[in-house]
Amino acid sequence: MQRLLLILGGLLIAAAATWPWLSKLPLGRLPGDIHIVRDGFSFYFPITTCVLVSVVVSVVIWIFRR
């Protein structure tokens, strides 16, 4: 458990350090993401981004478990 927390903390620190470059990636603005704007209302659901992130995380976990 301690090892997992240390790894997760290190990943969070690395993500925070590289945020200026990561924010320029088109994640969250992919075709298929739902964005509805009405008077006084805005709804955004990044379904394509969620699917893409899920696939990438699944592949990474699959590789590390082998």
C-alpha atoms as one frame of an Amber mdcrd trajectory, in Angstrom:
protein
   0.000   0.000   0.000   2.833   2.404   0.812   4.499   1.667  -2.499   1.263
   2.365  -4.396   0.775   5.690  -2.612   4.364   6.720  -3.344   3.961   5.863
  -7.028   0.636   7.726  -7.275   2.137  10.747  -5.518   5.100  10.729  -7.896
   2.766  10.534 -10.893   0.719  13.458  -9.599   3.851  15.541  -9.067   5.082
  14.660 -12.572   1.701  15.577 -14.086   1.692  18.896 -12.222   5.220  19.681
 -13.413   4.347  18.963 -17.043   0.911  20.624 -16.966   1.873  23.562 -19.253
   2.665  21.046 -22.015  -0.139  18.605 -21.180  -2.778  21.343 -21.357  -1.904
  21.935 -25.026  -2.992  18.388 -25.954  -6.406  18.275 -27.644  -7.911  16.055
 -24.926 -11.343  17.350 -24.013 -11.896  18.853 -27.442 -12.098  15.715 -29.551
 -14.798  14.998 -32.142 -17.601  13.178 -30.379 -17.394  15.209 -27.174 -20.833
  16.598 -26.360 -21.081  20.360 -25.792 -24.495  22.031 -25.550 -24.800  25.790
 -25.025 -28.171  27.429 -24.374 -29.212  30.717 -22.800 -27.879  30.616 -19.246
 -26.923  26.942 -19.533 -23.864  25.076 -20.696 -23.406  21.299 -20.668 -20.173
  19.557 -21.572 -19.582  15.800 -21.558 -16.252  14.607 -23.028 -17.394  11.077
 -23.931 -14.765  10.496 -26.636 -12.014  11.724 -24.341 -13.256   9.403 -21.573
 -13.229   6.410 -23.931  -9.740   7.269 -25.203  -8.320   7.684 -21.692  -9.972
   4.426 -20.609  -8.431   2.512 -23.511  -4.968   3.960 -22.860  -5.127   3.185
 -19.128  -6.371  -0.349 -19.850  -3.512  -0.991 -22.275  -0.918   0.352 -19.830
  -2.278  -1.825 -17.014  -2.371  -4.845 -19.342   1.285  -4.262 -20.310   2.434
  -3.921 -16.688   0.589  -7.084 -15.597   2.328  -9.258 -18.210
